[in-house]
Amino acid sequence: MGYIELEVLEDQPKRVVIGIDLGTTNSLPAIWKDGRPEILEVEGEPALIPSVVHVSDDGTAVVGRTARARSMDDPAHTVHSIKRFMGRSLGELDEAVLRRLPYQVTQTERGLVQVEVGGKRFTPQEISALILREVAAQASVAMGGAEILSAVITVPAYFDDAQRQATRDAARLAGLEVLRIVNEPTAASLAYGLDQKEEGTVAVYDLGGGTFDVSILSIEGGVFEVLSTNGDTSLGGDDLDALLVDLLRSELEGSVEGSVFDDPAFRQAARLSAEKAKVALSRDPEADLVISLPELGVNARRTVTREEFERLAAPLVERSIRCCERALKDAELEPKDVDEVVLVGGSTRVPLVRAEVERFFGRAPHTELNPDQVVALGAAAQAEVLMGGSRDILLMDVTPLSLGLETMGGAAEKLIQRNNRIPCSVKEGFTTYADNQSAIDFHVLQGERELAADCRSLGRFKLTGIPPMPAGLPRVGVKFHLDADGILTVSAKEESTGASASIEVKPSHGLTEDEVSDMLEASFKNARKDFEERRRVDLIAEIGIMLRHATANLTVAEERLDRESVEDLHEAIAAAKEARLCTELELVQAARDTLDRATMPLAAVLMDSVVKEAVSGKKLGDL
């Protein structure tokens, strides 16, 4: 099969769809050709684009190898590892990571991360767009001038809604139509052709330059179902490099001024030396960390053994293994239930990583394919499927965190549960809380806790035009739709008038490493406390509705009920009002139950009135 043709015009280059691995360290395009995915090559070499951008003082930007070559001479104007900032705010970034950067990172008035280089300010989306544009340009050269307008782009499975949106925005800025955002682990499984297995369970361990995630997939008859996913969006090869940078710093402390460590030239030189030593230690028992900056009075050499490096790296690798444990627990599986283990990302070349993965899963992982290329190959395979190719594959990914709404009293109502298959849609009915309420504010949340304050705010929107009615009568349908790219749309519609409102959730930034990794842990730790607090909040909201109806009909009660029932009702109302300020679940529950019993005689009187009015003037035969 030839490459995928979108449109063929006479005497015009062919337009094609490519797969792109937009990586922290490098980015790479691939294409489906002659029945299999291939990495695109330029002049016999893979079209690998270092994810690096250099911006000169006149505003001219260069990308890739040229930018990386300039990083030593002009580090303050050279941006790398931008993927770590996608969909984030400045306050969410690790201060240790920021201290290691040779370029300046600030934020916009709205709290968006921006980098300042060459006298200009760029968002991560803009920098990523420059990288994607260069990837598409190199792909075009490799394809003999074909026009590259569409792509399948991969992201870490644990990227949240904000980070996926940021990736889509970057592609749009680069002039690329995104046919699909695909999770990197799923792409890797496609590259290995695991869809050809009749059935099996696969674990994909993906340790890249800046992020880690693990996915547990079930494959049967060409159907890929992601059973669970877990990860750490601030764990990768950059963090392994930082361990060796710290060794260099300790070697130099006392012999140079402290200000040297903050110099962009030192930061860049130390990072590159650490990266070179890390790579060498994957094949040799020892390597040298070397840094020479005469202008700063820096000249040092430090020999590092693999054993020493592995001792330093062990806590980071253990962090990744804990993610694997959580992913298996969510999938209700044991390591022995996994049939295949796939390694993705250049950092999986580290011997300690491979050894620990093999120890945990009890089987040797797949290493046949280049871990730097496997994701791009899988993206090309998915592009072929989307364009009607012959492979019969169905991908069923999951959402990593629950999605829902804030309800009255501050509770979090989950509409789409974590690890739910996507694409998916869920519809839930809501109503008004106050009489004659003409609008409802919706607060969209992401997270596992029971209260809105403990979850992540994704966005807000308002539904107006609700006709004036008593509280509880309007019927508002709220629909959550999570598409195949993991992009969330929330809509609300009032049934009697057709009034509607919707939002495509585009938060200004995403989740921090602590929020991502701790959300699930916190939900388990606080499960009982959260449940009780959620119950208390719901009871208080229920008491509010009961009080409103009871007080509105007090005159009827005093006219139609016996003296004892009226006194019970007044006492229950007073107790219920006090209970709304109470923090003890048992007391709130007791006050609600007492009010419920006290209002029963009143409810019977009101129902009797309704029935009498309904049958008034009618004969028995009419009923």
N, C-alpha and C positions, 0 to 999 in steps of 0.2 A: 504494500500500500504506500502511495506517495504521501507527501505532507498534506495537511488538512487544507482544503481550498474553501475559502469563504466566498470568493468572487473571482472570476477570471475575465479580464477584458483584453481585447485585441491590442497587441503591442504594449501592454502594460505589465509591470511586475505583478506576481501573484501575491495575494494577501493571505496571511497565515495566522494561526493561533499557536502561541508558544506557551510552554510552562516555565515559570520563573521561581527560583528559590531566592527570595529576598532575605539575605543573611546578615548577621551582625558583623562578620568579618569579611565574607565574600558573597557575591551574588552571581547567579549562573542561569543561563537559558538552555532549554532543551526542546526537542521537537519529536513528534511521532513520525517515523519514516521506515518504510519497508517492513512493516509488521512489528516494530519494536521502538521503544524510546531511545533517542540518541542525544548526547550532549553536543550542542552546536560548537563548531570549531572555526577559528580564523587563522589562516596560514598554518594549518596542521596542529594548532594548540587549542585546548578548550577555551571558550570565550568567557573565562573566569574574570569577573570584574571585582577588584577589591572594593568593599563598601566604604570608600574614603572619598572625601570631597575637599579640594583646596580652593580657597577664594582669595584672589590677590587684592591689593589695595584699590585697584581700579574696578573691582567688582566682577572680574572675569573668573568663572568657575571651571575647574577641570576635575574630572572624575576618574577613579580607577588607579591603574599603575602609575600614571603620571602624578596624580595627587599623592599617592603613597611615597613616591620618590622625593617629593618636596616636603614631606612631613618632618624630616630631620632639620632641613635648612630653615623652615618656616612653620614650626609646630603650632604656633598660636593661631594660624590661619587655616589649619587642616583639621577637618572633622572626621572622626571615626566612631564606631560603635553607636551610631544614631538609633539603631533599632531598639535599644534599651530605653529610649525616651519617648517612643511612640505612645500616644494616648495617655501621657502622664502629666502631672503638675510638678512644679519645682519642689514643693514641699514633700512630695512622695518619693523623691530620689534619695538614694543612699549617699550620705555626706562623704563617706569614704571613697565612693566611686567618683564623685564630683572633684574631690581633692586630687585624684590621679590624672584628671584631664588637663591637657595642655591648652585647651581653648576655653573661652568663657561661656558659661551657661547662666542665663537669667530667665525672667518670665515676663509675659505680656500683662497688660492691665487686667485681663480676664483670668490670669493664672496659668496660661499655657506656657510650656517650656519653649525657650528659644535659645539659639546659639548665636554669638556675636563674633563674626569673622569678616575681615576685609572691610571694616566700617559698615557692614550691613548686618541685619538681624534676620535669621531664618528659623522657621518652625521645623521640627523633625519631619513633618510631611513634605516640606519643600526640599529638604536635603535628600530624603528618600526618593522624591520625584526625580531629582537629578541623577540618582543612581539608576533608577528604573529606565529613564530615558537613554542612558548609556548602554544598559543591558539590551534594550530594544534596538538601538543603533548597531551594536555588535552582532545581534541576531540577524538583522537585515543584511549586513555584509556577508555573514556566513551563508545566508540563503540567496546570495546573488542579487541583492537589491530588492527583495520582497518587502512589501509594505507591512509593517508590524503594527496592528491596531488593537488586537485583542490578546488577552492572556489569562491563564490560570495562575494565581499567585498563592504561595504557601505561607502559613503563619504557624507559630507554636500552638499546639492544641489548647494550651492554657491561656492564650490571649483572651482578654475579656472583650466586652462589647466595644469599649472605647478604643482599644488597640486595633481591633478589626476595622472599625470605622476609619481610624487614622491611616491604615494601610490602603483602604479603598480611596481615600482622599488623595493620597500620594500618587496612586495610579492615575487618577483623573487628572491631576496636575501634570503628569507625564504624558498625557494624551492617549492613555491606554484604557480600553474597555475591559473591565474585570468580569470574565464569564463565571468565575467561581473563586471564592476563598476556600482553600483546602488545608486541613490540618496536616502538618508536616509528618507525623507518624503514619497517618493513613496513606499519604503519598509514598512514603518509604515502603510500605507493604505492597503497594501497586508495583513499584519498581522491581521488587524481588519476585514479582509474578505470583505472589501467594494467593491471588484470586483463583489460580488454577487448581488449588487444593480443593478436594471435595468438602472437607470440613476441618476445623482446627481453631485453636486459640493462640493468638499472637501477642506478645508484649513488645512494644517499640520503645526503646530507650534512646532519647534524643538529647544529647548534650552538645550544644553549639557554642558559639563565641560568647553569647550574652544571656541565653535562656536555657532552661531545662524543662522538658516535660516527658511524661510516660503515658502511654495509652495501652489499654487492654482491648483487643479486638477479637470478635468472633467472625470467622469466615466460613461460609457454607454456600456452595453452588454459585460463586461469584458475588455473593452478597456480603459486604463489609459492614458489620455492626459494631460501633464503638461501645463497649460495655461500660467503660469508665475512663476517666482521665485525671491526672494530677500533675503538679509541676511547681516550678519556682521560677518566676520571671526575672529573678536577679541572681542566677547561678549559671556560670558558664566558663569558657576558656579564659575570659578576661579576669575572672576571679582567681584562677590558677596562676595566671601571670602575675597578679598582684602579690601573691605569696613570695615570689622570687624578687619582685621589686622591693619588698620589705627587707629581704636579706641584703640587697645592695645598700639600702639606706642604713641598715644597722652596721654594715661594714664601713660606711663613710662617716657615721656620727662621731663627732668630736674632732674630726680632721677637716671639716668644711663648715662654713657658716650655715645656720639653719635655713636662711633664705634661699639657699641653693636648691633645696628640695621643692620649693614652690615655683622655680623657674621652668617655663614651658619646655625649654631645650632639655633640661634634666628629665622631666617627666616623660617626654617622648623617647629619649635615648634609653632610659631605664625600662620602659615598656617594651621596646623593640628587642633589647638585650634579653629580657625575661622570656619573651615569646620564642626567641631563637634557642635559648637554653632548654625551655620546656620541650620543644620539638626534638632537640638532640637527645634528651633524656628518655624519649620513647624508644630509642634504638640503642643508646649507649649507656653504660653503667654510671657515667659521670659527665658533666659538662661545665663550661666556664661561663660565669656571668662577667661580662666585660663592659666597662663604660669609660670613655675618654672624652672629656670636654675641657681642653686647656683654658679656654676663655673663662670658665667657671672655677678653675683650679681643681677639677675632678679627674682623677685617674685611679681606677680600681679594677681589681680582678678577684673573683671569688669562685672557687671550685665548689660545685654542688653535686652530691651523689644522688643516684636515683632513690636510694633508701631514705635520705634526708628529705628529698622532695615529697616522697610518698607519705612520710610521717606528717609533713605540713598539710598535704592535700587530703589526708584521711577524713577530717571532719566535713569537708565539702562533699566528698564522695558519699559519705554516710548520709548527708542531707538528701542526696538524690535517691538513695536506697529507701529512706523513710517515705519518700513520695511513692516509690514502687509498692511499698507495703500498704499505703492508704488506697492506692488504685486497685490493688487486688482485693482489699477488704470491701471496697464499694462494689466490685464485680462479684462478690461472694465466692472468691476463688482462693486457692492456695498456690504457691509457686510451682508445685508438682503438676498442677492442672494446665500449665502453659506448655504448648507444643513447640513453639518457635520463639526465639528472641532475636530482634533486629536492632543493630546499633546504627545510629545516625549522628552526624556531626563530627567535625574534626577532633573535638576533645575526647572522643571515644577511642582515639589512638593511644591514649595514656594507658600503659600496662595495668596500673592499679585499677582504673575504671573497668577494664575488661575482666580483670580477675574478680572484682567485687560483684559485677553483674553475673558472671558465671557461678560464683559461690551462692548468690541469693536465689537465682532461678534453678540452680542445679543442672544446668546444661550450657554447652558452649554456644555463644551467640553467633549469628551470621556476620561474617566479615568479608564475604566474597566481593561485594561492590565497594567502590570508593565512597567512604562515608560523607565526603564533601559533595558528591554528585547524586547520591541516591534520591534526595528530595526533589531535585529538579527533574530527574527522570520520571518520578512518580507524577509530578505535575503535568508533564507532557502526556503521560498515559491517561490522566483524567481529562485533559483537553481533547484527546482522541475520542473518549467516551461521549463527552458533551457534544461533539460535532457529528455524532451518529456513526462512530466507528464500529468495527465488528465485535469488539470485546463486550461481553455481556456482564457488566459490572454495576452493582448498586451500592452506593456509599451511604451509610447511615451513621452520621456523627452525633455527638451529644453536646449539650451545654454544660460547662463546668460548674456553674453556680446557679442557684435558684433565682427566679425572677418573680416579682409580684408588686403589690400596691400597699401603701399605708392606709389603714382603716381607722375608723373613729377611735380616739383614745390613744393613738400611736402604735397600734399593733401592726405587724407585717403579715399580710395575707399572701401566701405563695401561690401563684397561678401555674407557673412552669417549674417543676422540681429539677434540681441538679441531676445531671446524668440522664436527662430526658432526651429521647431521640429528636434530632432536627432533620428537616424542617418540621415544625409542628405549630398548631394553633389551639388555643384554649379560650373558651368564653365563659364568663361568670356574670351573674346578675347582682347589681347593687341598687341602693335606693337612697333617698334623702334622709337626713337626720332631724331637720327642723321643719316646722310648718312653713309653707309658701316659699321654700328654698328654690331659687331660680337658677342656681349654678352649682356645680360640683368641681372642686379642685382635686386632681389626681396626681399622686406622688409615686413615681415608678422607682422600685427598689431592686437591689441585687444583693444576695447574701443568704446566710443560713440561720440567722438569729430570729427570735420571735418578735422583737420590737424594732420599729422603724429606725430608731436612734442608733441601733447596733448594726444596721445594714448600710450598704452603699447607695447613695442617692444617684440615680441615673438621669432623672429629668422630671419636669412637671408640665402639666397642661390642664386647661379648664374647659369644661362642657357647660355652655350657656343655653338659654332658651327653654329651660324646663318650665312647664306651665305651673302656676301656683296650685299646690295641692297640700293636703295634710301630710305630715312626715310619714314615710313608709309606703306611700301609694305610688309615686313615680317608679317606673321600671327602666333601669339603665343597664344595657348590656355592654360589658367591657371585654374586648378581644385582644389577646396577646398573640402576635404572630412572629415566630422566629424562623427566618428563612434559612436556606441551605448554607449561607455564608455566616450564619450566626448573628445576623443583624436583626434587631428587635423593632417591631412596629406595634404601637398600642393605640387602639381606637375605642371610642365610647359613643353609644347611640341611645337616645331616649325614645322608647317605643311608640308612645302615643303621638308625638309631634314629628318624629324623624330627625330631630336636632342631633347633630353629630360633631365630633372633634377627634383629632388623632395627632400622634406625634411619632416620627421616626427618631428613636432615641439616639441622640448624638451628644453625649456628655463631653465636657471639655477635657477631661482626662480620665485615666483608668485607675486600676487597683495597684497598690504598692505590693512589694513582696510579702510584707507582714500581713497585709489584708488578705491577700490570696491564700497564703499558706496557713494563716491562723484562723480564717473564717470557719473552716470545717472543724479544726481542733476546738475552737471556742464553742461551737455549736454542740459538740459532744460533752465538753466539760460542764457547760452551763445548761444542759438539756432540762434537768428538773427545775432549776431556778427560772429558766426562760419560760417553761410551760406554765408554771404557777403565775408568773408575772403576766403572761399573755392571758391567762384565764381571768386574773384580776381586772385587767384592762377591759376585756370583753364584758365582764359582769358590770363594771361601772357604766359602760356604754348602754347596756341593757337596762340598768337602773334608771338612767337618764330618760330613756323612752317611756318607761313605766311611770316615772314621776310626772312627766309632762301630761300623760293621759289621765292620771289619777287627779292631779290638781285641777285640770280643765273640767273635771266632772264632779268636783266636790259639792257643788250646790245640789246636784241630782242625788248624791249620796246622802246628804243631810236631810233631803226631803223624803227619800224613799226607803232608807235603811233604818234599822233599829239603832237605839242609842249605843249599845255595846259595839256593834259593827263599825259605827262612825268613829268611836274612840279608838278602836283597833287600827282603823285606817289612818287617822291622824298620827298615832304613835309610830306606825310603820313608815309613814312619809318622813317624819322627823328623823328616825333612825337611818333611813336610806340616804337622806341628805348628808348626814354625818359620815356615813360609810363611803361616800364618794371621795372623801379625803383620806381614807384609811389605807394603810400599806399592808395590812394583814389579810391574806386571801380568805381565811376562815370567817372573819368578821364580815367581809364584803359579801361572801356567799350567804351567810346567815341573814344579813339585812335584805338581800335580794329575795330569798325564799320567804321571809316574813312579809315583805311587801306583796309578793305574789299571792300569798294566802289571804292577806287583808283586802286585796282588790277583787277577789273572786265574787263576793256578794254584789259588788258594784257592777262587775262584768255581767252577772246574771240579770240584773235590773236593766242594764243598757240593751242586752240582747233581747229581753222581753219586749222592750219598747220598739225595737226594730221589727220584731215579728208582728206585733200588733199593728204597726203602721203598714206593714206589707199586706196584711190580710184585711185591713179596714175596708168595708163596703163590698166585700166579696162574699159570695155564697159558698157553701161547703163544696158544691159540685164544681166550682171554678178552681178549687185548689188541687 
